[in-house]
Amino acid sequence: MPPKYDPILSEEEAIKERLVDLKCQLLDLHGALSSLKQCSYLSSLLQEIYEIREGLTQLEKGLLQRHLKCCISPNIKVPGEVILAISKLSSKRHGAIIVIEQENNLEQYLRQGVILEAEVSAAILESIFYPGSPLHDGAVLIRDARIRKVQCLLPIAPHALELERLGLGTRHRAALGLSQVSDALVIVVSEEKGWISMALGGRLYPNLGTFALLRKLENDIDKGRPEVNA
């Protein structure tokens, strides 16, 4: 088999091995449930659960990054850490708006904003959008897979009956507004509903969910430019 396939096969084997390890840990945990009444076992069981949860998180990150690399990143560069972050933000109903710059330079459309040069990571994005954080208002700008700015104000789209009907407010209007004047991909998490929505090519796709968002990105790439609202 050609050498270029080796990294993919190696990654696949690593994922399979990790799944087997996690399965064994779950079986061990199941077998230990009879010891729940014994206090001396509780701390070790809690540690086991923590390790399983961390293992699943790492596995999810790896699979998301593989999915994005295979299906999305050649055209729309979405770091896997962003998808992981919005999944967690959605589950906690922490409002967020993340702008991913594509070909168009967005500086002319952004107002204010605080420069924050940092590697994209789910932990950093979660901390930025944590309620009460001094940086949680406004949008995060990601360019070349790095966080460049926070607290950015975006151009606001005019009032739309569809947005009002769905009970979507300023974040979604800002996402739609930027997508109407640029090729930016804007991902929004609703604070009130926990919805994950996407704005791209002048159109808003509300309440997608994490994996529906991935499918939507794939479909838009397969079709070329997405349909633009009039």
PyRosetta script that sets phi, psi and omega in degrees:
from pyrosetta import init, pose_from_sequence

init()
pose = pose_from_sequence("MPPKYDPILSEEEAIKERLVDLKCQLLDLHGALSSLKQCSYLSSLLQEIYEIREGLTQLEKGLLQRHLKCCISPNIKVPGEVILAISKLSSKRHGAIIVIEQENNLEQYLRQGVILEAEVSAAILESIFYPGSPLHDGAVLIRDARIRKVQCLLPIAPHALELERLGLGTRHRAALGLSQVSDALVIVVSEEKGWISMALGGRLYPNLGTFALLRKLENDIDKGRPEVNA")
pose.set_psi(1, 139.9)
pose.set_omega(1, -177.7)
pose.set_phi(2, -57.2)
pose.set_psi(2, 145.3)
pose.set_omega(2, -177.2)
pose.set_phi(3, -59.4)
pose.set_psi(3, -28.2)
pose.set_omega(3, -176.2)
pose.set_phi(4, -62.4)
pose.set_psi(4, -18.7)
pose.set_omega(4, 179.8)
pose.set_phi(5, -86.3)
pose.set_psi(5, -13.5)
pose.set_omega(5, -174.6)
pose.set_phi(6, -58.6)
pose.set_psi(6, -46.1)
pose.set_omega(6, -179.8)
pose.set_phi(7, -59.3)
pose.set_psi(7, -38.6)
pose.set_omega(7, -179.8)
pose.set_phi(8, -66.6)
pose.set_psi(8, -44.3)
pose.set_omega(8, 178.9)
pose.set_phi(9, -63.8)
pose.set_psi(9, -41.8)
pose.set_omega(9, 179.3)
pose.set_phi(10, -62.3)
pose.set_psi(10, -41.9)
pose.set_omega(10, 178.6)
pose.set_phi(11, -65.5)
pose.set_psi(11, -39.5)
pose.set_omega(11, 178.8)
pose.set_phi(12, -63.0)
pose.set_psi(12, -42.6)
pose.set_omega(12, 178.6)
pose.set_phi(13, -64.0)
pose.set_psi(13, -39.0)
pose.set_omega(13, 179.3)
pose.set_phi(14, -63.8)
pose.set_psi(14, -39.9)
pose.set_omega(14, 178.4)
pose.set_phi(15, -64.5)
pose.set_psi(15, -43.8)
pose.set_omega(15, 179.0)
pose.set_phi(16, -61.5)
pose.set_psi(16, -42.6)
pose.set_omega(16, 179.4)
pose.set_phi(17, -63.4)
pose.set_psi(17, -40.1)
pose.set_omega(17, 179.7)
pose.set_phi(18, -65.6)
pose.set_psi(18, -39.4)
pose.set_omega(18, 177.6)
pose.set_phi(19, -62.6)
pose.set_psi(19, -41.0)
pose.set_omega(19, 178.0)
pose.set_phi(20, -63.5)
pose.set_psi(20, -42.8)
pose.set_omega(20, 179.2)
pose.set_phi(21, -60.8)
pose.set_psi(21, -44.9)
pose.set_omega(21, -179.6)
pose.set_phi(22, -65.2)
pose.set_psi(22, -38.3)
pose.set_omega(22, 177.8)
pose.set_phi(23, -62.5)
pose.set_psi(23, -42.8)
pose.set_omega(23, 178.5)
pose.set_phi(24, -63.5)
pose.set_psi(24, -39.8)
pose.set_omega(24, 178.1)
pose.set_phi(25, -63.5)
pose.set_psi(25, -40.4)
pose.set_omega(25, 178.4)
pose.set_phi(26, -65.4)
pose.set_psi(26, -39.6)
pose.set_omega(26, 178.1)
pose.set_phi(27, -65.2)
pose.set_psi(27, -41.0)
pose.set_omega(27, 177.2)
pose.set_phi(28, -62.3)
pose.set_psi(28, -41.2)
pose.set_omega(28, 179.7)
pose.set_phi(29, -64.4)
pose.set_psi(29, -41.6)
pose.set_omega(29, 178.6)
pose.set_phi(30, -61.6)
pose.set_psi(30, -41.2)
pose.set_omega(30, -179.7)
pose.set_phi(31, -68.2)
pose.set_psi(31, -22.9)
pose.set_omega(31, -177.5)
pose.set_phi(32, -91.1)
pose.set_psi(32, -1.4)
pose.set_omega(32, -176.2)
pose.set_phi(33, -61.4)
pose.set_psi(33, -28.4)
pose.set_omega(33, 179.5)
pose.set_phi(34, -65.6)
pose.set_psi(34, -14.6)
pose.set_omega(34, -178.2)
pose.set_phi(35, -95.2)
pose.set_psi(35, 9.2)
pose.set_omega(35, -175.1)
pose.set_phi(36, -61.3)
pose.set_psi(36, -27.2)
pose.set_omega(36, -178.3)
pose.set_phi(37, -78.5)
pose.set_psi(37, -7.8)
pose.set_omega(37, -179.1)
pose.set_phi(38, -99.8)
pose.set_psi(38, 112.8)
pose.set_omega(38, -174.3)
pose.set_phi(39, -57.4)
pose.set_psi(39, -32.8)
pose.set_omega(39, -176.4)
pose.set_phi(40, -64.3)
pose.set_psi(40, -20.5)
pose.set_omega(40, -178.7)
pose.set_phi(41, -92.9)
pose.set_psi(41, -17.1)
pose.set_omega(41, -171.6)
pose.set_phi(42, -63.1)
pose.set_psi(42, -42.2)
pose.set_omega(42, -177.9)
pose.set_phi(43, -63.9)
pose.set_psi(43, -39.1)
pose.set_omega(43, 179.3)
pose.set_phi(44, -69.2)
pose.set_psi(44, -35.4)
pose.set_omega(44, 177.4)
pose.set_phi(45, -67.2)
pose.set_psi(45, -40.8)
pose.set_omega(45, 177.2)
pose.set_phi(46, -63.1)
pose.set_psi(46, -39.5)
pose.set_omega(46, 177.2)
pose.set_phi(47, -63.6)
pose.set_psi(47, -39.2)
pose.set_omega(47, 178.7)
pose.set_phi(48, -64.0)
pose.set_psi(48, -43.2)
pose.set_omega(48, 179.0)
pose.set_phi(49, -62.9)
pose.set_psi(49, -41.9)
pose.set_omega(49, 178.6)
pose.set_phi(50, -59.7)
pose.set_psi(50, -45.3)
pose.set_omega(50, -178.8)
pose.set_phi(51, -64.9)
pose.set_psi(51, -37.9)
pose.set_omega(51, 177.8)
pose.set_phi(52, -65.5)
pose.set_psi(52, -44.7)
pose.set_omega(52, -180.0)
pose.set_phi(53, -60.9)
pose.set_psi(53, -44.7)
pose.set_omega(53, 178.9)
pose.set_phi(54, -64.2)
pose.set_psi(54, -38.5)
pose.set_omega(54, 178.2)
pose.set_phi(55, -63.9)
pose.set_psi(55, -41.1)
pose.set_omega(55, 178.0)
pose.set_phi(56, -65.9)
pose.set_psi(56, -38.3)
pose.set_omega(56, 177.6)
pose.set_phi(57, -62.3)
pose.set_psi(57, -45.9)
pose.set_omega(57, 179.0)
pose.set_phi(58, -64.4)
pose.set_psi(58, -38.1)
pose.set_omega(58, 178.2)
pose.set_phi(59, -65.7)
pose.set_psi(59, -42.6)
pose.set_omega(59, 178.2)
pose.set_phi(60, -60.3)
pose.set_psi(60, -44.6)
pose.set_omega(60, 178.9)
pose.set_phi(61, -60.2)
pose.set_psi(61, -44.4)
pose.set_omega(61, -179.7)
pose.set_phi(62, -63.0)
pose.set_psi(62, -43.2)
pose.set_omega(62, -179.8)
pose.set_phi(63, -68.6)
pose.set_psi(63, -39.5)
pose.set_omega(63, 176.9)
pose.set_phi(64, -62.8)
pose.set_psi(64, -43.7)
pose.set_omega(64, -179.7)
pose.set_phi(65, -65.2)
pose.set_psi(65, -38.1)
pose.set_omega(65, 176.7)
pose.set_phi(66, -65.6)
pose.set_psi(66, -42.9)
pose.set_omega(66, 179.5)
pose.set_phi(67, -61.7)
pose.set_psi(67, -46.4)
pose.set_omega(67, -179.6)
pose.set_phi(68, -65.4)
pose.set_psi(68, -39.9)
pose.set_omega(68, -178.5)
pose.set_phi(69, -66.1)
pose.set_psi(69, -40.7)
pose.set_omega(69, -177.3)
pose.set_phi(70, -76.7)
pose.set_psi(70, -40.5)
pose.set_omega(70, -166.8)
pose.set_phi(71, -109.2)
pose.set_psi(71, -23.6)
pose.set_omega(71, -168.8)
pose.set_phi(72, -124.0)
pose.set_psi(72, -48.4)
pose.set_omega(72, -167.5)
pose.set_phi(73, -59.6)
pose.set_psi(73, -25.4)
pose.set_omega(73, 176.9)
pose.set_phi(74, -58.1)
pose.set_psi(74, -25.7)
pose.set_omega(74, -178.7)
pose.set_phi(75, -116.9)
pose.set_psi(75, -43.9)
pose.set_omega(75, 179.2)
pose.set_phi(76, -123.4)
pose.set_psi(76, 113.3)
pose.set_omega(76, -172.4)
pose.set_phi(77, -86.6)
pose.set_psi(77, 98.1)
pose.set_omega(77, 178.4)
pose.set_phi(78, -112.8)
pose.set_psi(78, 108.4)
pose.set_omega(78, 178.8)
pose.set_phi(79, -59.6)
pose.set_psi(79, 139.4)
pose.set_omega(79, 178.5)
pose.set_phi(80, -57.3)
pose.set_psi(80, -31.6)
pose.set_omega(80, 179.6)
pose.set_phi(81, -63.5)
pose.set_psi(81, -30.1)
pose.set_omega(81, 178.5)
pose.set_phi(82, -67.3)
pose.set_psi(82, -46.0)
pose.set_omega(82, 179.8)
pose.set_phi(83, -62.4)
pose.set_psi(83, -41.2)
pose.set_omega(83, 178.3)
pose.set_phi(84, -63.7)
pose.set_psi(84, -42.0)
pose.set_omega(84, -179.5)
pose.set_phi(85, -64.1)
pose.set_psi(85, -45.5)
pose.set_omega(85, -176.7)
pose.set_phi(86, -68.6)
pose.set_psi(86, -30.2)
pose.set_omega(86, 175.3)
pose.set_phi(87, -61.9)
pose.set_psi(87, -44.0)
pose.set_omega(87, -179.7)
pose.set_phi(88, -71.5)
pose.set_psi(88, -41.0)
pose.set_omega(88, 179.2)
pose.set_phi(89, -62.4)
pose.set_psi(89, -39.1)
pose.set_omega(89, 179.4)
pose.set_phi(90, -63.8)
pose.set_psi(90, -43.6)
pose.set_omega(90, -177.9)
pose.set_phi(91, -65.0)
pose.set_psi(91, -27.5)
pose.set_omega(91, 180.0)
pose.set_phi(92, -95.9)
pose.set_psi(92, -4.5)
pose.set_omega(92, -175.4)
pose.set_phi(93, 56.5)
pose.set_psi(93, 46.2)
pose.set_omega(93, 173.0)
pose.set_phi(94, -98.6)
pose.set_psi(94, 115.9)
pose.set_omega(94, -177.4)
pose.set_phi(95, -63.9)
pose.set_psi(95, 144.1)
pose.set_omega(95, -178.6)
pose.set_phi(96, -157.5)
pose.set_psi(96, 154.0)
pose.set_omega(96, 171.6)
pose.set_phi(97, -142.4)
pose.set_psi(97, 120.2)
pose.set_omega(97, -174.9)
pose.set_phi(98, -121.1)
pose.set_psi(98, 123.5)
pose.set_omega(98, -179.1)
pose.set_phi(99, -104.2)
pose.set_psi(99, 127.1)
pose.set_omega(99, 177.5)
pose.set_phi(100, -113.2)
pose.set_psi(100, 110.9)
pose.set_omega(100, -177.8)
pose.set_phi(101, -71.0)
pose.set_psi(101, 137.7)
pose.set_omega(101, 177.5)
pose.set_phi(102, -108.4)
pose.set_psi(102, -116.0)
pose.set_omega(102, -178.6)
pose.set_phi(103, -82.1)
pose.set_psi(103, -39.8)
pose.set_omega(103, -178.1)
pose.set_phi(104, -73.5)
pose.set_psi(104, 132.2)
pose.set_omega(104, 172.2)
pose.set_phi(105, -73.7)
pose.set_psi(105, 130.3)
pose.set_omega(105, -170.6)
pose.set_phi(106, -96.8)
pose.set_psi(106, -1.4)
pose.set_omega(106, -172.9)
pose.set_phi(107, -56.7)
pose.set_psi(107, -36.2)
pose.set_omega(107, -177.8)
pose.set_phi(108, -68.6)
pose.set_psi(108, -18.5)
pose.set_omega(108, -177.5)
pose.set_phi(109, -98.8)
pose.set_psi(109, -12.4)
pose.set_omega(109, -175.4)
pose.set_phi(110, -95.8)
pose.set_psi(110, 135.7)
pose.set_omega(110, 175.2)
pose.set_phi(111, -112.6)
pose.set_psi(111, 145.8)
pose.set_omega(111, -177.9)
pose.set_phi(112, 58.2)
pose.set_psi(112, -139.3)
pose.set_omega(112, -178.8)
pose.set_phi(113, 97.6)
pose.set_psi(113, 141.3)
pose.set_omega(113, 178.5)
pose.set_phi(114, -112.9)
pose.set_psi(114, 127.2)
pose.set_omega(114, 179.8)
pose.set_phi(115, -68.0)
pose.set_psi(115, 130.5)
pose.set_omega(115, 178.3)
pose.set_phi(116, -145.8)
pose.set_psi(116, 91.3)
pose.set_omega(116, -179.8)
pose.set_phi(117, -79.1)
pose.set_psi(117, 111.4)
pose.set_omega(117, -177.4)
pose.set_phi(118, -153.8)
pose.set_psi(118, 153.1)
pose.set_omega(118, 173.7)
pose.set_phi(119, -67.3)
pose.set_psi(119, 142.1)
pose.set_omega(119, 177.6)
pose.set_phi(120, -70.7)
pose.set_psi(120, 124.1)
pose.set_omega(120, 174.5)
pose.set_phi(121, -146.9)
pose.set_psi(121, 149.2)
pose.set_omega(121, 179.6)
pose.set_phi(122, -60.9)
pose.set_psi(122, -39.6)
pose.set_omega(122, -177.7)
pose.set_phi(123, -63.1)
pose.set_psi(123, -42.8)
pose.set_omega(123, -179.5)
pose.set_phi(124, -66.8)
pose.set_psi(124, -43.4)
pose.set_omega(124, -180.0)
pose.set_phi(125, -64.4)
pose.set_psi(125, -40.3)
pose.set_omega(125, 177.5)
pose.set_phi(126, -62.4)
pose.set_psi(126, -40.2)
pose.set_omega(126, -179.4)
pose.set_phi(127, -69.5)
pose.set_psi(127, -35.8)
pose.set_omega(127, 178.5)
pose.set_phi(128, -62.0)
pose.set_psi(128, -44.0)
pose.set_omega(128, -174.6)
pose.set_phi(129, -95.0)
pose.set_psi(129, 11.7)
pose.set_omega(129, 176.0)
pose.set_phi(130, -65.6)
pose.set_psi(130, 131.9)
pose.set_omega(130, -178.1)
pose.set_phi(131, -55.2)
pose.set_psi(131, 130.4)
pose.set_omega(131, -178.9)
pose.set_phi(132, 93.5)
pose.set_psi(132, -13.0)
pose.set_omega(132, 176.6)
pose.set_phi(133, -63.3)
pose.set_psi(133, 140.1)
pose.set_omega(133, -179.3)
pose.set_phi(134, -64.0)
pose.set_psi(134, -13.1)
pose.set_omega(134, -177.3)
pose.set_phi(135, -108.1)
pose.set_psi(135, 4.2)
pose.set_omega(135, -168.3)
pose.set_phi(136, -76.5)
pose.set_psi(136, -20.4)
pose.set_omega(136, 177.8)
pose.set_phi(137, -77.8)
pose.set_psi(137, 142.1)
pose.set_omega(137, 179.5)
pose.set_phi(138, 88.8)
pose.set_psi(138, -174.0)
pose.set_omega(138, -173.6)
pose.set_phi(139, -105.3)
pose.set_psi(139, 153.2)
pose.set_omega(139, 170.9)
pose.set_phi(140, -95.9)
pose.set_psi(140, 133.1)
pose.set_omega(140, 176.4)
pose.set_phi(141, -101.7)
pose.set_psi(141, 124.5)
pose.set_omega(141, 175.9)
pose.set_phi(142, -112.8)
pose.set_psi(142, 125.0)
pose.set_omega(142, 178.9)
pose.set_phi(143, -133.2)
pose.set_psi(143, 130.6)
pose.set_omega(143, 179.9)
pose.set_phi(144, 52.9)
pose.set_psi(144, 44.6)
pose.set_omega(144, 174.9)
pose.set_phi(145, 61.3)
pose.set_psi(145, 26.5)
pose.set_omega(145, 174.5)
pose.set_phi(146, -133.9)
pose.set_psi(146, 147.5)
pose.set_omega(146, 173.9)
pose.set_phi(147, -76.2)
pose.set_psi(147, 119.4)
pose.set_omega(147, -177.2)
pose.set_phi(148, -102.9)
pose.set_psi(148, -39.4)
pose.set_omega(148, -177.7)
pose.set_phi(149, -143.9)
pose.set_psi(149, 156.4)
pose.set_omega(149, 172.5)
pose.set_phi(150, -131.3)
pose.set_psi(150, 168.8)
pose.set_omega(150, -180.0)
pose.set_phi(151, 58.8)
pose.set_psi(151, 34.6)
pose.set_omega(151, 179.1)
pose.set_phi(152, -82.1)
pose.set_psi(152, 139.2)
pose.set_omega(152, 173.6)
pose.set_phi(153, -99.4)
pose.set_psi(153, 133.2)
pose.set_omega(153, -174.6)
pose.set_phi(154, -108.3)
pose.set_psi(154, 158.4)
pose.set_omega(154, 174.5)
pose.set_phi(155, -63.6)
pose.set_psi(155, 136.1)
pose.set_omega(155, -175.4)
pose.set_phi(156, -94.3)
pose.set_psi(156, 130.1)
pose.set_omega(156, 175.6)
pose.set_phi(157, -71.4)
pose.set_psi(157, 152.3)
pose.set_omega(157, 176.7)
pose.set_phi(158, -60.2)
pose.set_psi(158, 160.5)
pose.set_omega(158, 177.2)
pose.set_phi(159, -56.3)
pose.set_psi(159, 135.2)
pose.set_omega(159, 178.4)
pose.set_phi(160, -126.5)
pose.set_psi(160, 133.4)
pose.set_omega(160, -178.4)
pose.set_phi(161, -59.5)
pose.set_psi(161, -36.1)
pose.set_omega(161, -177.8)
pose.set_phi(162, -64.8)
pose.set_psi(162, -41.7)
pose.set_omega(162, 178.6)
pose.set_phi(163, -65.5)
pose.set_psi(163, -42.5)
pose.set_omega(163, 179.3)
pose.set_phi(164, -63.8)
pose.set_psi(164, -40.6)
pose.set_omega(164, -179.7)
pose.set_phi(165, -61.5)
pose.set_psi(165, -36.7)
pose.set_omega(165, -179.8)
pose.set_phi(166, -83.8)
pose.set_psi(166, -4.9)
pose.set_omega(166, -179.9)
pose.set_phi(167, 74.0)
pose.set_psi(167, 29.3)
pose.set_omega(167, -178.7)
pose.set_phi(168, -99.0)
pose.set_psi(168, 137.3)
pose.set_omega(168, -170.9)
pose.set_phi(169, -111.6)
pose.set_psi(169, -137.5)
pose.set_omega(169, -168.4)
pose.set_phi(170, -63.1)
pose.set_psi(170, -41.6)
pose.set_omega(170, -179.1)
pose.set_phi(171, -57.5)
pose.set_psi(171, -43.8)
pose.set_omega(171, -176.6)
pose.set_phi(172, -72.3)
pose.set_psi(172, -35.5)
pose.set_omega(172, 176.1)
pose.set_phi(173, -66.5)
pose.set_psi(173, -36.6)
pose.set_omega(173, 177.4)
pose.set_phi(174, -67.5)
pose.set_psi(174, -42.3)
pose.set_omega(174, 178.1)
pose.set_phi(175, -61.1)
pose.set_psi(175, -46.6)
pose.set_omega(175, 179.6)
pose.set_phi(176, -64.2)
pose.set_psi(176, -41.6)
pose.set_omega(176, -179.1)
pose.set_phi(177, -60.1)
pose.set_psi(177, -44.3)
pose.set_omega(177, 179.6)
pose.set_phi(178, -67.9)
pose.set_psi(178, -37.4)
pose.set_omega(178, -179.2)
pose.set_phi(179, -68.7)
pose.set_psi(179, -19.8)
pose.set_omega(179, 179.1)
pose.set_phi(180, -78.5)
pose.set_psi(180, -21.2)
pose.set_omega(180, -176.7)
pose.set_phi(181, -114.2)
pose.set_psi(181, 1.2)
pose.set_omega(181, -178.1)
pose.set_phi(182, -152.6)
pose.set_psi(182, 175.9)
pose.set_omega(182, 176.8)
pose.set_phi(183, -95.6)
pose.set_psi(183, 15.3)
pose.set_omega(183, -178.5)
pose.set_phi(184, -62.4)
pose.set_psi(184, 147.5)
pose.set_omega(184, 169.8)
pose.set_phi(185, -98.1)
pose.set_psi(185, 125.1)
pose.set_omega(185, -178.6)
pose.set_phi(186, -121.4)
pose.set_psi(186, 125.4)
pose.set_omega(186, 179.3)
pose.set_phi(187, -111.9)
pose.set_psi(187, 131.8)
pose.set_omega(187, -175.8)
pose.set_phi(188, -122.9)
pose.set_psi(188, 138.4)
pose.set_omega(188, 169.8)
pose.set_phi(189, -113.8)
pose.set_psi(189, 125.6)
pose.set_omega(189, -179.2)
pose.set_phi(190, -80.3)
pose.set_psi(190, 129.8)
pose.set_omega(190, 178.6)
pose.set_phi(191, -71.0)
pose.set_psi(191, -36.3)
pose.set_omega(191, -176.7)
pose.set_phi(192, -76.3)
pose.set_psi(192, -41.2)
pose.set_omega(192, -173.2)
pose.set_phi(193, -107.8)
pose.set_psi(193, -19.5)
pose.set_omega(193, -174.0)
pose.set_phi(194, 78.1)
pose.set_psi(194, 8.4)
pose.set_omega(194, -178.8)
pose.set_phi(195, -66.5)
pose.set_psi(195, 146.2)
pose.set_omega(195, 169.4)
pose.set_phi(196, -105.8)
pose.set_psi(196, 121.9)
pose.set_omega(196, -179.4)
pose.set_phi(197, -126.9)
pose.set_psi(197, 161.2)
pose.set_omega(197, -178.3)
pose.set_phi(198, -133.5)
pose.set_psi(198, 137.7)
pose.set_omega(198, 172.5)
pose.set_phi(199, -117.5)
pose.set_psi(199, 129.2)
pose.set_omega(199, -177.8)
pose.set_phi(200, -157.5)
pose.set_psi(200, 133.1)
pose.set_omega(200, 176.2)
pose.set_phi(201, 61.4)
pose.set_psi(201, 33.4)
pose.set_omega(201, 178.0)
pose.set_phi(202, 79.1)
pose.set_psi(202, 15.3)
pose.set_omega(202, -179.4)
pose.set_phi(203, -133.9)
pose.set_psi(203, 141.3)
pose.set_omega(203, 178.0)
pose.set_phi(204, -103.0)
pose.set_psi(204, 133.2)
pose.set_omega(204, 177.0)
pose.set_phi(205, -114.0)
pose.set_psi(205, 97.8)
pose.set_omega(205, -173.6)
pose.set_phi(206, -83.2)
pose.set_psi(206, 153.9)
pose.set_omega(206, 170.3)
pose.set_phi(207, 51.6)
pose.set_psi(207, 56.8)
pose.set_omega(207, -178.2)
pose.set_phi(208, -85.8)
pose.set_psi(208, -37.9)
pose.set_omega(208, -169.2)
pose.set_phi(209, 82.0)
pose.set_psi(209, 161.6)
pose.set_omega(209, -173.6)
pose.set_phi(210, -59.4)
pose.set_psi(210, -52.7)
pose.set_omega(210, -173.7)
pose.set_phi(211, -79.7)
pose.set_psi(211, -27.4)
pose.set_omega(211, 172.1)
pose.set_phi(212, -65.9)
pose.set_psi(212, -34.1)
pose.set_omega(212, 175.9)
pose.set_phi(213, -61.6)
pose.set_psi(213, -45.2)
pose.set_omega(213, 178.3)
pose.set_phi(214, -60.4)
pose.set_psi(214, -43.9)
pose.set_omega(214, 179.5)
pose.set_phi(215, -64.1)
pose.set_psi(215, -38.1)
pose.set_omega(215, -179.9)
pose.set_phi(216, -64.9)
pose.set_psi(216, -42.9)
pose.set_omega(216, 177.1)
pose.set_phi(217, -60.3)
pose.set_psi(217, -43.1)
pose.set_omega(217, 177.7)
pose.set_phi(218, -60.0)
pose.set_psi(218, -46.5)
pose.set_omega(218, -176.8)
pose.set_phi(219, -63.7)
pose.set_psi(219, -39.8)
pose.set_omega(219, -179.7)
pose.set_phi(220, -66.9)
pose.set_psi(220, -34.7)
pose.set_omega(220, 177.1)
pose.set_phi(221, -69.5)
pose.set_psi(221, -40.6)
pose.set_omega(221, 179.3)
pose.set_phi(222, -61.9)
pose.set_psi(222, -35.4)
pose.set_omega(222, -176.1)
pose.set_phi(223, -89.3)
pose.set_psi(223, -8.4)
pose.set_omega(223, -172.7)
pose.set_phi(224, 90.9)
pose.set_psi(224, -139.6)
pose.set_omega(224, 179.2)
pose.set_phi(225, -69.9)
pose.set_psi(225, 137.0)
pose.set_omega(225, 178.1)
pose.set_phi(226, -69.9)
pose.set_psi(226, 160.1)
pose.set_omega(226, 177.8)
pose.set_phi(227, -63.6)
pose.set_psi(227, 138.5)
pose.set_omega(227, -178.1)
pose.set_phi(228, -105.7)
pose.set_psi(228, 131.6)
pose.set_omega(228, 177.4)
pose.set_phi(229, -65.3)
pose.set_psi(229, 145.6)
pose.set_omega(229, 177.5)
pose.set_phi(230, -74.3)
pose.dump_pdb("model.pdb")
